[in-house]
Amino acid sequence: MDPMTIVRPYRATDHAALYDICVRTAHEGGDSRHIYPDLELMPSIFAAPYAELEPDLTFVLDDGERAVGYVLGTADTPAFVEAYRASWLPRLRERFPALDGPPSTPSEVMIDLMYRPERMIVPELAGYPAHLHIDLLPDHQRKGHGRALMNAFLDALHRKGVEYVHLGMVTANTAARAFYDRLGFHEIPVADPGPLTYLGRRTDRTAPPTAEA
Ligand SMILES: CC(C)(COP(=O)(O)OP(=O)(O)OC[C@H]1O[C@@H](n2cnc3c(N)ncnc32)[C@H](O)[C@@H]1OP(=O)(O)O)[C@@H](O)C(=O)NCCC(=O)NCCS
């Protein structure tokens, strides 16, 4: 690891960097700005609600000047879904009004997801109550920082007494899959996964990583 680059807790002043990292990694791990022109859209669904609702599970990679990566998530997916619906979604309604028909553009597909947080509650994942998202800017990938961020997140969950964590990844993102495989995540079969693959692992980094919930 570059000695100037550290993992630290999220701060409110990281807000703009958090949004920037998200939009530059939100399309199968790469830049999403050409697909979702409103740069608030993807962060409003996949990054900001965690920083807002789960600040002690939000960590950033800081290169000495700014946040260049993050890991964030929740210890309790059903509780997060409830908090998202009650206190996060109302803040989005003006900027992203609910659709009045089926989604017809990539952005509308995301707005549809935005309004359906209950999609995150998947019966097969009940034994893996925590979930996460991890993204680093391209210049900071493949240098061991993703592993360092993940370790911070797993350790924070473990300290909270949460034993298992899952994530949903776009199946087409094969680079991310190689990373998760290397970090000991295993696939969790789900009946109707759509474009996603679900992976999980124990939070205890000293335990055999392949043990299933
Ligand atoms: C996926 C991501 C989080 C991985 O973080 P990273 O800092 O690049 O990964 P690291 O350098 O910490 O790698 C950790 C291990 O995974 C392996 N790995 C990481 N990316 C890999 C790849 N594309 N192919 C093969 N192995 C890979 C590394 O070789 C390393 O193995 P080792 O520690 O045993 O030597 C990061 O690349 C990223 O943000 N990508 C874009 C956004 C994204 O796809 N996020 C995930 C969405 S589901």
The ligand as an SDF file (V2000), in Angstrom:
LIG
                    3D

 48 50  0  0  0  0  0  0  0  0999 V2000
  -13.2770   -4.6180   -7.2550 C   0  0  0  0  0  0  0  0  0  0  0  0
  -12.3930   -3.7180   -6.4010 C   0  0  0  0  0  0  0  0  0  0  0  0
  -13.1760   -3.2300   -5.1870 C   0  0  0  0  0  0  0  0  0  0  0  0
  -11.1750   -4.5320   -5.9240 C   0  0  0  0  0  0  0  0  0  0  0  0
  -10.3300   -3.6900   -5.1860 O   0  0  0  0  0  0  0  0  0  0  0  0
   -8.7600   -3.6320   -5.5700 P   0  0  0  0  0  0  0  0  0  0  0  0
   -8.1000   -2.6450   -4.6980 O   0  0  0  0  0  0  0  0  0  0  0  0
   -8.6610   -3.4130   -7.0420 O   0  0  0  0  0  0  0  0  0  0  0  0
   -8.2850   -5.1020   -5.2370 O   0  0  0  0  0  0  0  0  0  0  0  0
   -6.9580   -5.5070   -4.4010 P   0  0  0  0  0  0  0  0  0  0  0  0
   -5.7790   -4.9000   -5.0860 O   0  0  0  0  0  0  0  0  0  0  0  0
   -7.1550   -5.1970   -2.9570 O   0  0  0  0  0  0  0  0  0  0  0  0
   -6.9510   -7.0680   -4.6490 O   0  0  0  0  0  0  0  0  0  0  0  0
   -7.1940   -8.0420   -3.6330 C   0  0  0  0  0  0  0  0  0  0  0  0
   -6.9630   -9.4040   -4.2310 C   0  0  0  0  0  0  0  0  0  0  0  0
   -7.9020   -9.6240   -5.2930 O   0  0  0  0  0  0  0  0  0  0  0  0
   -7.2150   -9.8900   -6.5060 C   0  0  0  0  0  0  0  0  0  0  0  0
   -7.8850   -9.1740   -7.5880 N   0  0  0  0  0  0  0  0  0  0  0  0
   -8.4080   -7.9260   -7.5560 C   0  0  0  0  0  0  0  0  0  0  0  0
   -8.9010   -7.6060   -8.7680 N   0  0  0  0  0  0  0  0  0  0  0  0
   -8.6640   -8.6670   -9.5550 C   0  0  0  0  0  0  0  0  0  0  0  0
   -8.9060   -8.9250  -10.9240 C   0  0  0  0  0  0  0  0  0  0  0  0
   -9.5050   -8.0250  -11.7060 N   0  0  0  0  0  0  0  0  0  0  0  0
   -8.5160  -10.1210  -11.4350 N   0  0  0  0  0  0  0  0  0  0  0  0
   -7.8920  -11.0460  -10.6700 C   0  0  0  0  0  0  0  0  0  0  0  0
   -7.6370  -10.8590   -9.3440 N   0  0  0  0  0  0  0  0  0  0  0  0
   -8.0070   -9.6730   -8.8200 C   0  0  0  0  0  0  0  0  0  0  0  0
   -5.8310   -9.3040   -6.3330 C   0  0  0  0  0  0  0  0  0  0  0  0
   -4.8880   -9.9550   -7.1600 O   0  0  0  0  0  0  0  0  0  0  0  0
   -5.5790   -9.5130   -4.8700 C   0  0  0  0  0  0  0  0  0  0  0  0
   -5.1170  -10.8190   -4.6060 O   0  0  0  0  0  0  0  0  0  0  0  0
   -3.9420  -11.0590   -3.5150 P   0  0  0  0  0  0  0  0  0  0  0  0
   -4.1830  -10.0960   -2.3810 O   0  0  0  0  0  0  0  0  0  0  0  0
   -4.1330  -12.4440   -3.1000 O   0  0  0  0  0  0  0  0  0  0  0  0
   -2.6930  -10.7770   -4.2330 O   0  0  0  0  0  0  0  0  0  0  0  0
  -11.8670   -2.5030   -7.2250 C   0  0  0  0  0  0  0  0  0  0  0  0
  -11.0510   -2.9560   -8.2780 O   0  0  0  0  0  0  0  0  0  0  0  0
  -12.9650   -1.6200   -7.7760 C   0  0  0  0  0  0  0  0  0  0  0  0
  -13.4230   -0.7100   -7.0980 O   0  0  0  0  0  0  0  0  0  0  0  0
  -13.4160   -1.8700   -9.0230 N   0  0  0  0  0  0  0  0  0  0  0  0
  -14.3910   -1.0090   -9.6930 C   0  0  0  0  0  0  0  0  0  0  0  0
  -15.7230   -0.9650   -8.9740 C   0  0  0  0  0  0  0  0  0  0  0  0
  -16.3040   -2.3550   -8.7520 C   0  0  0  0  0  0  0  0  0  0  0  0
  -16.3260   -3.2030   -9.6310 O   0  0  0  0  0  0  0  0  0  0  0  0
  -16.7910   -2.5500   -7.5030 N   0  0  0  0  0  0  0  0  0  0  0  0
  -17.4520   -3.7940   -7.1350 C   0  0  0  0  0  0  0  0  0  0  0  0
  -18.8470   -3.7480   -7.5660 C   0  0  0  0  0  0  0  0  0  0  0  0
  -19.7100   -5.2550   -7.1540 S   0  0  0  0  0  0  0  0  0  0  0  0
  1  2  1  0
  2  3  1  0
  2  4  1  0
  2 36  1  0
  4  5  1  0
  5  6  1  0
  6  7  2  0
  6  8  1  0
  6  9  1  0
  9 10  1  0
 10 11  2  0
 10 12  1  0
 10 13  1  0
 13 14  1  0
 14 15  1  0
 15 16  1  0
 15 30  1  0
 16 17  1  0
 17 18  1  0
 17 28  1  0
 18 19  1  0
 18 27  1  0
 19 20  2  0
 20 21  1  0
 21 22  1  0
 21 27  2  0
 22 23  1  0
 22 24  2  0
 24 25  1  0
 25 26  2  0
 26 27  1  0
 28 29  1  0
 28 30  1  0
 30 31  1  0
 31 32  1  0
 32 33  2  0
 32 34  1  0
 32 35  1  0
 36 37  1  0
 36 38  1  0
 38 39  2  0
 38 40  1  0
 40 41  1  0
 41 42  1  0
 42 43  1  0
 43 44  2  0
 43 45  1  0
 45 46  1  0
 46 47  1  0
 47 48  1  0
M  END
$$$$
